[in-house]
Amino acid sequence: MKASIINVTGYAGMELTRLLYNHPEVTLVEVTARSAANQKLSDVFPHLNSVDLVIQEDLAESTDVIFSALPHKASAETLAPLIAQKNRVIDISADFRLNSNNIYQEWYGVDHPCPEYLHQAVYGLPELYKSELQTALLVANPGCYPTSAILALAPAISAGLIQPSIIIDSKSGVSGAGRTLSHTTHFSETNENVAAYGLSGHRHLPEITQELLKLQPDHSLDITFIPHLIPMTRGILSTCYGTLLDDRGLNHSHSSIVELYKEFFRDCPFVKITNQPPGTKQTLGSNFCLIYPTVDQRTGRLVVISCLDNLVKGAAGEAIQNMNIMFNLQEETGLQNLAVFP
């Protein structure tokens, strides 16, 4: 198979290149980035020195799959003609994740360039949409925060275990903000500092709500989502809280919750239910999401911890996992690397 990447100079584009280089069924034949056009990829990024490609300004040839790592709006504008030509596309931006054009406009502050494709896109969370991905032409790769939160909560919501009021407390490394310079990600402001942001509403909240509601469409959800920026490069840790619907949780033991989660993710090779609360470093560089569910018997509250690498399972790795499913390859192909630890 031949693959191309639009906007290779972002963190997701770089990570896609790194992972695709070792994919046994794919050859990366073209990468674009207008800011670095006509330069050798290895000159721009020495860590990709084995990838012998010149960065192009725009795509020039047809490939089996196109990955877009452009920012929102720019991605949809660029992809619209490619989608119309029936190319198979995986978009890592937020442009096709939301089903409603009005909600997209509300949260992203711009008119969607091609809203007619919103209902054509398949939400690229393989643990929930594997069958739909097999025939998809357009895949909306999930956000990094939503991947961690949805995977943490999906089994409990699907089983109707918790009340509608849910709290998601997430902490992300600085690479989640991308490469664009800002004072909030400046080393001297981020180092030795932890800060909450998006308290009035983060753009990933409607995405989380949309997908969790599909698991219980007759119910409502009241989700509080608070992200935090922490002084590390990669990783997301989400701690999710929901009150159990029975009498203070006494009918739900830790072991019964663990078994429910293991059964839900039985056929999901990249979700692992752990015996101890995981840390972000245990996912570094891997496509795994580590989940630890438990019950606070004092309060009758379900507590679920979810860890992943925001640039792999939260972006590029999940995109390749989606590609594998779309092209009838083994889901794990090219993604078997274990985490780098410590």
N, C-alpha and C positions, 0 to 999 in steps of 0.2 A: 504494500500500500504506500501511496505517496501522501505526505501531509505538508501543510503550510501553516505558518503562524503570522498573524497580523499584529504588529506592535511587539516585537521581541525584546525591546529595551526595558519594559516594565518587569517587576519581580515575577509575575505570573508567566510572562513570556519567556523569561530566562529559565524558570523552573521547568516549563514545558520542554524547552530545548534540551535541558539536562536529562530529563526522564525519557524523552523520545529517542535520544541517542542510543540508549541501551535496549530499546524495544525491538524484539526479534522479527516483528511482522511489519514494521513501518520504516520508511526512509523519509527523513525531513529534507525536502527539496527546495523550499523557499521560505525566507523570513523577511518581514518588512519593518521599517521604522523610518519615518521621514527625517527625524532628527539625526539619524546616523546613516542615511542612505549612501550607498557606494563604498562603504567601509567594510573590511573583513570583520566578520563576527568575532573572530579570535582576537582582533586588535581592540575591539570595544570591550570585550569580556574575556580576559585571558583564561579564566577558569573553564571556558568553553573552547579551548584551543584545539580540540580534536574534531570540532564541527567545521568542516571546510565549506563555508558559505559566505557569500557577499550579501550584505543587507540591501534589500531593494526598497525603492520608495513606495511602490504599489505591487500587488500581485500581478504576475505576468503570465503564469501558466496554470492549467487546470490540474487539480489534485483530488484525491479521493475524499479528503476531509480537510476542512479549514477551521482553525482555532482563532478566535478573536480575543485579544487581550487589551483592547482599547477601553478607554473610560466610557461611562454611560453616555448616551446620546450619540457620541461619535461612533460607537460600535454599531448601533442600529443603522445609522446613516450609511456606513460603509458596507454593512452586510445586506441591506435591502435588495440591491440588484443581484447579489450572489444567491440569496434565498429564492428570488424570482426565477433564477436559472436552474433551480432544483439542486444546487450544491448541498452537500451534507455539512452542516455548520454546527460548531459548538462555541457558544458565546459565554465568555467568563465574566462579562460585565453584568450589570443589573437590568439590562434593557428588556429582556424577555421573561423575567422571573415572575412578574405580577400579571395576573389575568385581567385586571381592570385598567383601562387607559386613564380613568379618572383618578384612581389611587396612585398610579405612576406619576401623574402630573402633580398630585398633592405632595408626594414625598420627595420627588426629584426636581420639582420646580421648573420643568420644561415640558413642552409638548412632545409626545412620542413621535419620532420620525416615520414609523410605519406600524401603527396600532393594529392593522389588519392581520399581523402575524402573531399577535399576543396569544391567541387561542390555538395557534398551530404549534407553538413551542411546547416541548415536553420538559418538565422540571427535572433537572438532571441529578436527582438523588436516587442512586441505583437501589438502595435498600427499600424504597417505596415504589419505584416506577420501572423496574427492570423490564417488564413485558412491553411497556409503551416505548422504551428506549430502543428496542430491537428494530423498530420500523421508523424511527424518528428521522426527519430531515433537519430539524432545528432543535437544538438542545440548549436550554437555559441553565448553565452551571450555577448551582446555589452559591450564596454568599458563605463566607467562612463562619461567621457567627451562627447563621441559621443551620448550617450543617451540624454543628456541635449541639445546638439546642433542640433541633427537631429529632435527631437521633436519640438524645437523652430522654425526651418526653413521649415519643411516638408509642412505645409499648403500653405505657400507663394510660394515655388518652385513648388509644384504640380499644383497650380493655375496659374503659369507663371506670377507672380506679380513683380518679382525683376530682376534686371540685374545680369549677371554672377559673377560680382565682389562682394564678400561677406567677411565681417570681423566677426570673432568669438573671443570674448575676454572672457576667462573663468578663474575662480578663484576657487581653490580647497583647502579643508582642508588637513592636513598632512597625515591622514590615507589613502588617495589615493595613497601614495607612498609605501604602504605595511609596513611590520614589519622589513624588512631588514635595518640594521643600516647604516646611511650615515651622513656625516657632514652637508648636506643640510637640513636634517630633525632633526638635533640635537636641543634640546630645546633652548639652548643659541643662536643659529643662526636663528631659526625660530621665536621665540617669539618677538613680537613688530616689525615685519619685514614683508614686502611684496616684493616678487621678481618674475619677469618673468623668464621663462626658455623655452627651446625648440624652440628658435627663428629661428634656421636654419631648423626646421622641427620636429614636434612631431609625435610619432608613431600612434597616433589616427587620424592624418590628412587623411591618405589614406582611413581609415574606414569611416570617415565622408563623404569624397568626393564620395566614391563608392556608399554609400546608397542614398545620395541626388541625384546623377546622375540618379539613377534608376527611380526617380520620373519624370524626364524630359530627357529621353535617347537621344533625338535629339539635346540637347543643351550642351554647355560646362559650366564649373564652374571654377572660379578663386578664391579659398578660402585662406584667411589668417587666421590662427588659432594660437593664442598666449595664452598659459596657464600660470597661476600664482599660486604660493604657498602662502597661507595666514595662519596666526597663529591661527588656530582653528582645532579641531579634525575631524569633519565631515562636509560635505556639498559641493555642487558645485553651483556657480552662473555663468551662461553664459549670456553675453549680445551680441546679434547678430545684425549686421547692413547690410542692403541691399538697394540699390537705387531703388525706384519704377519705373516701366517702363512708366508710363504716365507723364503728364506735372507737374513735381515737386510734385507729390503726391496729388494734389488738388482734384482729383476725388476719392480719398480714404480717407474717414473720419475714425476717431478712431473707431466709432461704427460699421462701415462696416467691418473693419478688425477684430474686436472682433467677429462679427457674423460669418465671414468666418472660424475663428479658432474654434469656438464652434461647427460649423457644421462638420468640419473635424474630431474632436475628440468626436463626439456625442456618439459613442458606446465604448468609451475608459474610463473605470471607474477610472483609476489612473492618468489621466491628467485633471487638473482643470484650467480653464481660470479665472484669478483673476481680481478684479476690481481695485486693487492697485498693484504697483510693489512689488513682494514678496521678502522675505529674506530667507536665508538658514535655519534659526532656525525654520521657519514655516514648514519645512519638516523633522526635526530631528527624526529619528527612524521610519519614515513612508515610504510607497511605492509610495507616490504621487510625481508627477512632477507638479509644479505650473508654469504657463506661463502667461506672461503679454505682449501682442502685442500692439504697438501704432505707430503713424506716426508723424514724425517731419515735420510739414508742411513748415517750413522755407527752408528745404533742400530737401524735397521730398524723405525722407529716412524712410524705415521701421526699427523700433527698437523693438527687441523682447528679453524679459528677461525670463530666464528659471532657476528654482531652483529645486534641488533634494538632497536627502541624498546619497552620493556616495557609501555607503556600503549597502543600501537597494535598492532603485530603480536603483542605479548605479551598483549593483552587486547581492547580495543574494536575495533581494526581487524580482527583475526582474527574477531571475532564478526560483524562486518558482511560480511566475506568469506564466512563460513558462511551467513549469511542470503541473500546473492546466489545461492549455489549452491542452497539450499533452494527458492528461488522462481524458479529457472530464469532468472536474470538473468546478464549478463556478470559474471564473477568479479571484474573490476577496478572495477565501477561504484561511483563515489563514493569510490574509494581511490587515485586516480591521483596524488595529491600527492607530489612529490619531497621529499627531506629538506631541513630548514632548516639551512644551513651558512654561516658557522661557528658 
